[in-house]
Amino acid sequence: MLKKNENPFFVKEKTIDIIENGLHEKSNAFDIYSLQKNKNIIYLCGPSGNCRENLEIYEFKDKEFYKKLSLKTHKNSLEFCKYFFNKNNKKEYLVSIDKGNIKEKPTTIIHSFLDENNYQMILNLNNHSIIIYPFTLIFEKKNLFYIYPYSDTRSLVVSEKKKIYKKIYLTGGGILYYYIWENSKKNKNLVIQCNKSSVYIYDVFAKDFSYTKIKDDKLKGNNFCCIILYNKDNTDILCILNEQGNIIFYDLFKDKITSIVNIKDNKLVQIC
């Protein structure tokens, strides 16, 4: 346990090449995960530098990444991949999305893990629009659903059988990111949706749809992403990254912003 004002000490383990698209780094183009059968083994997935349409799986061992297998299910350059786990039925998934081309729409592929050496493709989705981000899986008991924006303000929730389950409309366009929050107190998976100048929290599976909107002037501009930064002692703290350099910390159970930090000149400046 770190004492107050004590800095942690980090040791560099390995440097990997930056995955780029033109001048833009693509942090969504790779993911790091462990399988439930053995959480001590770390895997990295992402496109290779020479063949960007192949999804390469690497195992991290003895401070090096060793190629384990290659999934050749895409025809175009990969833009996104992410690991998901459904704790209700212990199933694990890997989602990958390519950017398509002039003639072909982007394609989303969902693989199910049979074991560490076998990834079975269970869904091949040809996206309905040029919007391929964001995309996430969400689980309701043993059922799999996926969510993505089909317009600037509307999200589509679709079942594993490719049937539309629900359309969600929230004001404030520019859907940038989905994050699934496992609310332990209500035993529900809730969607946290980052938009331009706003962040929403809602239950996809509720009969009567409602939402919580996080409000603050420091959320103006693009809210690029969020993550549960702290999950302990019956407290879940959400961290939101805003394009203005604001890092917003939000207590999900108390429904209030606890603090805001602004990144300025490579320093963290507390502003509230």
N, C-alpha and C positions, 0 to 999 in steps of 0.2 A: 504494500500500500504506500503510495507516494505521500509525503508530507506536503503541507501547504507551501506553495511557491517553489517546490522542488521539481526540476525538470527530469523527464524520463531519459534513459540512455538507449539509443538505437544502434544496432550493428547492421551494416550493409551486407546483405546476403547475396543478391544477384541483380544485375542490370539487364533489362530486356529492351529490345528495340521499340521505339515509339511507332505505333500504328497510326498512319496519317492518311488523310484524303485531301490532296492538294496541300494547302497550308494549315489545315485544321486537324488537330489531334483527335483520334476517335477512341475515347475511353470506354465507349459502349461496345467496342469491337472485340473485347476479351473479358473473361471472367476467371476468378480463382475460387475453387470449391473443394470440399472433401465429401466422399460418399459416406453414407450412414453406417455401412458395415465396418469401415475402418477410418475414423476421423483423423488418424495420425498421418495419413497419406494425403498430400496436397496435389491437386491437379490444376493445370492452366489450360484454357481452351481459347482458340482464336484463329484467325486466318494466317497462313504462312506468307512470308514476304514474296516468294516466287510464284505462288499460286493462290491468289486471294479468295478464290471460290471454295477452296477446301477448308474444312473446319478441323484444325489439328488439335489433338489432345496430348498434353505433356504431363509427365509425372516429375514432381520435384523431389530429388533424392541426392544426398551428399552435396548440397548447395548448388546443384546443377539441374537443368530441365532436360529430361530425356523424352523423346517422342514415343508415344505409346501406340497411337493409331490415328488414322485420318478418315474423316467422314466426307465422302464425295457425293453429297446430295444436292448441292447448289450448282447453278450454271453461271452465276454472276458474282461479283466481288462482295464479300461479306461486310456488313455494317454494324451488326449487333449479335451478341450471344450472351446468354445468361442461364445460370443453374437455378432450378426450383425444387422444393421438397414439400410433398403433401404428407404431413405427419399423421393424418387420419388413416391412411392406408399404406404408409411407409413407401410410397412410390416417388421416384426421382425423375426429373425431366431436364432436358437441355433444349433451349430455344435458340434458333439462329435465323437471322434475316439478311437477305442480300439487297442490293440497291437497284436491281433490275437493269434495264438498258432502254434504248429508244423504242425498241419493239416489244419488250417484255416488261410487265409490271413486277415490282418487288415481290419476292417469295418468302414466306415465313414457314419454317419447318420445325416441328416439335418432335424430339426424340425421347423415348423412354429408356431408362437404364435397365438392362437385364443383369449385367454385372460390370465390373471395371473394364472389361474388354469388349463388351457388346452393347451398342446403342441402337435401339430399334426405332425407325421412323414410324410415328403413329398418325401424324397430321401433316399434310402439305397444303399450305394456304397461299392462294394467289391473291394478294391484297387488292381491295376494291378501289383504292385511290393511290395517289403518289405519296400519301402520308404513311411512312413506315415506322415512325417514332411518335410517341412512345408505344410500348407494347408490354403487357404483363400477363402472367397466369394468376388466377385466383381460385381457391378451392373451397367448396361447400361440402363438408363431410368427405365422401369419397369421389365426389364429382369434380370434374375439371372444366373451368371456363377460361376464356381469354378476353381481354379488354384492349381496345385501341380506338383512336379518334377517327371517325368517318367524316368529320367536318371540323371547322375551326372551333366550334363550341359544343359539339356532340360526341359522346362516347358510345361505343357499341359493345355490349356484353354478349358473347356467343358461347354456346355449349360445345362440348367435345364432338358432338354430332353435327356441328356447323349450323345449328339452328339459333336464330336470334332470340336471346333471352330477355334483354331489356335495352332500351335506348335511354341514355341519360343526357339531359340538357342542362347546362349551368352557364349563367351569364359570365361574360369576361372571356373573350376568345384567347386562342393561343395555348392549346393543351401541350405541355412540355414534358411531363413526367408523371408516371404512376408509381406509387409505393404501397405495398400491402402491409398493413399493421395488424399483427395478431393481438387483439385486445384480450388479455388474459382474464380480466374481471368479468367481461360479458361473454367470453369464449366465442368470439366472432372474428372473422377476417374483415377488416374495413379498408376501403380504398382511400389513400391520401393522394389527391390530384393537384399537381403544381401547374398553375396557369400564369399568364402574364398578369402581374399585379395582384394576384390572389392565390390562395391555397384552400382547397376544400377537403372535408373528411365526410365520407358517407358509407352506408351499408348497401351494397348492391342487392342483397337478398331480402331486405326488409319489405314487408307488404306495403306499408305506407312510406314512400320515399321521403327522406329529409336529409339535411346536411348541416355541417358546422363550417363556417367560413372564418378563417384566421384573418383578422383585420389589423393592419398597421401601415403607416405611411412608408415604412422601411421595406415593405413588400412590393412597392411600385417598381415596374420594370419586370424583366423576365426572371421567374423563379425556376432555375434550371433543374434542381434536383433536391431530394431530401433523404434523410435516413434516421432510423432510431439510434441515437448516439449513446443513450443511457437507459438501461433496463434493469432496475434493481430496487429493492425495498418498496414494491408497489408503486413505482414511479417510472413512467416512460417519457423520456425527453426526446422530442423531435428536433432535428437540426435541418434548417432550410438554407440553401445557398441562393442568394439573390445577385443579379448582375451588377448592382450598384456597390458590390463589395461587402454587403451586409450578411452576416451569419446570424440567423434568428433561431433562438432556442425556445421551444414551445412545450409546456407541460400538457400532455395529451389527456391526463385524467382530471386536471384542474381547469382545463380549457383556457389557458392564459399564457402569454409570452413571459418568460422568466428573465431573459436578458437578450441583448443584441450586441454583437461585436462587429466592428467595421475594419476591414483589411485596408490599410493605408500605408503606402511606402514600405511594403513588406513587413509591416508591424500590425499587431492586433491592438485596436483601440476600443476600449469599453465606452459605449455611448448611452447605455441605460441600465 
